[in-house]
Amino acid sequence: MPDELTRYSSPVQGSARFAAQHLLMKPFIWSLLTVHVHGLRNLASLNAPFVAIANHSSHLDAPLIMGALPRRLSKNLSAGAAADYFFDRWYKAMGPRLFFNAFPVERKGLRNRKGLAGTLLNEGVPLLIFPEGTRSRTGAMKNFTPGSAALSISRNVPVLPIALVGAFAAMPYGASFPVNGRPDVHVVFGRPSKAAPGEIAHQFSERLYRYVVEMHDSTARAYGMPTQAEFHRAVALRQAATVVENEPEDDEGAFDGPNEPQATDTPQAADTKE
């Protein structure tokens, strides 16, 4: 492995990362949340390299996954982080590199200047990728970009699907700290999967999306939490309400021609919005 890539699997870097994750990050996050981990039996036959994917709605997502995975799978796990945000200044990359073994990716897919994602997989380093491309602002999942599926196919490595349930409610978009009361959050590990014969990246990606939604919703229903359908319905209702608010009001005092409008006993308010 070239010198600039050795840190992703370096024992020295790994020891520092272990200390950061398991002595600092995990105890802190677990003290603020009530974390439930499901599907560990699905990991029994999984070995690196692999591509872990998950829905993304909170800054808690990567810490939850890193903390919930067995050490043998998480020790060199490298999380994709937005190149335009975390890697535009060297000092901003220090935290993601220490805690998440982060590598830079573009927000739209997995393009990176040096093909780093594929190189890391070739060298046995597993990846954590959020295929929606960015955090959801509403809890509703966006469609997956096909980059992670394409990596799985081109490098012949399995994809580990993960559903995160409750992370959005615990620390939604724009929040700088989890809500009080140690809210319940569920990390659900699915069955590792590869593309079927003849299945192209877009088809594989769509199948993975449906599987993550299925895991999310079955867990959400079991524990009385919002499903993806409910998140999407709430988004649609808010959008409809916004459209109604922005529509011009009916001008019942309007008139055609030169006649003056009829006087009324109750004066018409110029703006009826409170």
C-alpha positions as CSV (number, residue, x, y, z in Angstrom):
1,M,0.0,0.0,0.0
2,P,1.4,3.4,-0.9
3,D,2.8,5.4,2.1
4,E,0.0,7.9,2.1
5,L,-2.6,5.1,2.5
6,T,-0.9,3.2,5.3
7,R,-2.7,5.1,8.0
8,Y,-6.0,3.5,7.0
9,S,-4.7,0.1,8.2
10,S,-1.7,1.1,10.4
11,P,-1.6,-0.7,13.8
12,V,-0.4,2.6,15.4
13,Q,-3.3,4.6,13.9
14,G,-5.6,1.7,14.8
15,S,-4.6,1.8,18.4
16,A,-5.1,5.5,18.6
17,R,-8.5,5.1,16.9
18,F,-9.5,2.3,19.3
19,A,-8.7,4.5,22.3
20,A,-10.7,7.4,20.7
21,Q,-13.7,5.3,19.8
22,H,-14.0,3.0,22.8
23,L,-12.7,5.2,25.6
24,L,-14.1,8.5,24.5
25,M,-16.7,8.4,21.7
26,K,-18.7,5.3,22.6
27,P,-19.1,5.8,26.3
28,F,-20.1,9.4,25.7
29,I,-22.7,8.6,23.0
30,W,-24.0,5.6,24.9
31,S,-24.5,7.8,28.0
32,L,-26.7,10.2,26.1
33,L,-28.8,7.6,24.3
34,T,-30.4,4.2,24.9
35,V,-28.9,2.2,22.1
36,H,-30.4,-1.1,21.0
37,V,-28.4,-3.3,18.6
38,H,-30.2,-5.9,16.4
39,G,-29.0,-8.5,13.9
40,L,-25.5,-9.2,15.2
41,R,-26.0,-12.8,14.1
42,N,-25.9,-11.6,10.5
43,L,-22.3,-10.6,11.0
44,A,-21.0,-14.0,11.9
45,S,-19.6,-14.9,8.5
46,L,-18.7,-11.3,7.4
47,N,-15.1,-10.4,7.0
48,A,-13.2,-7.4,5.6
49,P,-13.2,-6.0,3.1
50,F,-16.9,-5.0,2.7
51,V,-19.0,-1.9,2.1
52,A,-21.3,-0.9,5.0
53,I,-24.2,1.3,4.0
54,A,-26.9,3.0,6.1
55,N,-29.6,5.7,6.0
56,H,-28.3,9.0,7.1
57,S,-30.3,11.6,9.2
58,S,-28.1,12.6,12.1
59,H,-24.5,13.3,13.2
60,L,-25.0,10.3,15.5
61,D,-25.1,7.8,12.6
62,A,-21.4,7.1,12.2
63,P,-20.6,6.9,15.9
64,L,-23.6,4.5,16.4
65,I,-22.4,2.2,13.6
66,M,-18.7,2.3,14.7
67,G,-19.7,1.6,18.3
68,A,-22.2,-1.1,17.6
69,L,-20.0,-3.2,15.2
70,P,-17.8,-5.9,16.7
71,R,-14.2,-4.8,17.0
72,R,-13.0,-7.3,14.4
73,L,-15.1,-5.5,11.8
74,S,-14.8,-1.9,13.0
75,K,-11.0,-1.7,13.7
76,N,-10.1,-0.4,10.2
77,L,-13.6,0.6,9.0
78,S,-13.1,3.8,7.0
79,A,-16.1,6.2,6.8
80,G,-16.7,8.4,3.7
81,A,-16.9,12.0,4.7
82,A,-17.8,15.0,2.6
83,A,-14.7,16.3,0.9
84,D,-16.0,19.8,0.5
85,Y,-16.7,20.1,4.2
86,F,-14.4,17.9,6.3
87,F,-11.3,17.9,4.0
88,D,-11.2,21.5,2.8
89,R,-8.9,22.4,5.7
90,W,-6.4,20.1,7.3
91,Y,-7.5,20.8,10.9
92,K,-11.2,20.0,10.0
93,A,-10.1,16.5,8.9
94,M,-8.3,15.7,12.1
95,G,-11.4,14.6,14.1
96,P,-13.0,12.5,11.3
97,R,-9.7,10.8,10.7
98,L,-9.0,10.0,14.3
99,F,-12.5,8.8,15.2
100,F,-13.8,7.4,11.9
101,N,-10.6,6.6,9.8
102,A,-12.3,8.9,7.3
103,F,-11.6,9.2,3.6
104,P,-12.9,12.1,1.4
105,V,-15.8,11.6,-1.0
106,E,-17.9,13.9,-3.1
107,R,-21.5,14.4,-1.9
108,K,-22.9,13.2,-5.2
109,G,-21.9,9.6,-5.3
110,L,-18.4,8.2,-4.7
111,R,-16.2,10.3,-7.0
112,N,-12.9,11.1,-5.6
113,R,-9.8,12.4,-7.3
114,K,-7.6,9.4,-6.8
115,G,-10.1,6.5,-6.8
116,L,-9.5,6.1,-3.1
117,A,-12.6,4.1,-2.2
118,G,-11.7,1.3,-4.7
119,T,-8.0,1.4,-3.6
120,L,-8.9,1.0,0.0
121,L,-11.2,-2.0,-0.8
122,N,-8.4,-3.5,-2.9
123,E,-6.1,-3.3,0.2
124,G,-8.6,-4.9,2.5
125,V,-10.0,-1.8,4.2
126,P,-13.8,-1.9,4.8
127,L,-15.8,1.2,4.0
128,L,-18.8,2.9,5.6
129,I,-20.8,4.9,3.1
130,F,-24.1,6.8,3.3
131,P,-25.5,6.4,-0.2
132,E,-28.1,9.2,0.2
133,G,-25.1,11.6,-0.2
134,T,-26.1,13.9,2.7
135,R,-28.1,13.9,5.9
136,S,-31.8,14.0,5.6
137,R,-33.3,17.2,7.0
138,T,-36.7,15.5,7.6
139,G,-36.0,11.9,8.6
140,A,-37.3,10.7,5.2
141,M,-34.8,8.7,3.2
142,K,-33.7,9.8,-0.2
143,N,-32.9,7.4,-3.0
144,F,-29.5,5.8,-2.9
145,T,-26.8,6.8,-5.3
146,P,-25.4,3.7,-7.0
147,G,-21.7,4.3,-6.1
148,S,-21.6,1.9,-3.2
149,A,-23.3,-0.8,-5.2
150,A,-20.9,-0.3,-8.1
151,L,-18.0,-0.6,-5.7
152,S,-19.3,-3.9,-4.4
153,I,-19.7,-5.2,-7.9
154,S,-16.4,-4.0,-9.3
155,R,-14.4,-5.2,-6.2
156,N,-16.5,-8.4,-5.6
157,V,-17.1,-7.5,-1.9
158,P,-20.3,-7.8,0.0
159,V,-22.5,-4.9,1.1
160,L,-23.6,-4.7,4.8
161,P,-27.0,-2.9,4.9
162,I,-27.7,-1.1,8.2
163,A,-30.9,0.7,9.3
164,L,-30.7,3.4,11.9
165,V,-34.0,4.0,13.7
166,G,-34.6,7.0,16.0
167,A,-31.4,8.8,15.3
168,F,-33.2,11.7,13.6
169,A,-35.5,12.2,16.6
170,A,-32.5,12.0,18.9
171,M,-30.4,14.6,17.1
172,P,-32.1,16.0,14.0
173,Y,-30.6,18.2,11.3
174,G,-29.3,21.4,12.7
175,A,-29.0,20.2,16.3
176,S,-25.6,20.4,18.0
177,F,-26.4,18.0,20.8
178,P,-28.8,15.0,21.4
179,V,-32.1,15.7,23.0
180,N,-32.5,15.1,26.7
181,G,-33.8,11.9,28.3
182,R,-31.6,9.3,26.6
183,P,-33.9,8.6,23.6
184,D,-34.1,5.2,22.2
185,V,-32.0,4.5,19.0
186,H,-31.9,1.2,17.1
187,V,-29.0,0.0,15.0
188,V,-30.2,-2.9,12.8
189,F,-27.6,-5.0,10.9
190,G,-29.0,-6.7,7.8
191,R,-27.8,-9.7,5.9
192,P,-24.6,-9.0,3.8
193,S,-25.4,-9.1,0.2
194,K,-23.8,-9.1,-3.3
195,A,-25.4,-8.3,-6.6
196,A,-27.3,-11.1,-8.3
197,P,-25.9,-12.4,-11.6
198,G,-26.7,-9.8,-14.3
199,E,-27.8,-7.3,-11.8
200,I,-26.3,-3.8,-12.6
201,A,-25.4,-1.2,-10.0
202,H,-28.6,0.8,-10.3
203,Q,-30.7,-2.3,-9.8
204,F,-28.6,-3.5,-6.9
205,S,-28.7,-0.1,-5.3
206,E,-32.5,0.1,-5.5
207,R,-32.8,-3.4,-3.9
208,L,-30.5,-2.3,-1.1
209,Y,-32.6,0.8,-0.6
210,R,-35.8,-1.3,-0.3
211,Y,-34.1,-3.6,2.2
212,V,-32.9,-0.8,4.4
213,V,-36.4,0.8,4.3
214,E,-37.9,-2.6,5.2
215,M,-35.5,-3.0,8.2
216,H,-36.2,0.5,9.3
217,D,-39.9,0.2,9.2
218,S,-40.2,-3.2,10.7
219,T,-38.2,-2.0,13.7
220,A,-40.0,1.3,13.9
221,R,-43.4,-0.4,14.0
222,A,-42.2,-2.9,16.6
223,Y,-41.2,-0.1,18.9
224,G,-43.8,2.5,18.1
225,M,-41.6,4.9,16.2
226,P,-42.2,6.7,12.8
227,T,-41.9,4.6,9.6
228,Q,-40.4,6.0,6.4
229,A,-44.0,6.3,5.0
230,E,-44.9,8.5,7.9
231,F,-41.8,10.6,7.5
232,H,-42.6,11.1,3.8
233,R,-46.2,11.8,4.6
234,A,-45.2,14.5,7.0
235,V,-42.9,16.1,4.4
236,A,-45.7,16.1,1.9
237,L,-48.1,17.7,4.3
238,R,-45.6,20.4,5.2
239,Q,-45.0,21.1,1.5
240,A,-48.7,21.3,0.9
241,A,-49.2,23.7,3.8
242,T,-46.4,25.9,2.5
243,V,-48.0,26.1,-1.0
244,V,-51.3,27.1,0.6
245,E,-49.7,29.8,2.7
246,N,-47.9,31.2,-0.3
247,E,-51.0,31.3,-2.5
248,P,-52.6,34.8,-3.0
249,E,-55.8,35.2,-1.1
250,D,-59.1,35.5,-2.9
251,D,-59.8,39.2,-3.4
252,E,-63.5,39.2,-2.6
253,G,-63.6,43.1,-2.9
254,A,-62.3,43.1,-6.4
255,F,-64.5,44.7,-9.1
256,D,-64.5,45.1,-12.8
257,G,-65.0,48.4,-14.4
258,P,-65.0,51.9,-13.1
259,N,-67.6,51.5,-10.3
260,E,-66.4,52.0,-6.7
261,P,-66.5,48.9,-4.5
262,Q,-69.5,48.7,-2.2
263,A,-68.9,49.8,1.4
264,T,-69.2,47.1,4.1
265,D,-70.0,47.4,7.8
266,T,-66.8,45.5,8.7
267,P,-63.6,46.9,7.2
268,Q,-61.5,44.4,5.3
269,A,-58.1,43.8,6.8
270,A,-55.1,44.4,4.6
271,D,-53.5,41.2,5.8
272,T,-55.4,38.4,7.5
273,K,-52.3,36.5,8.5
274,E,-51.3,36.6,12.1
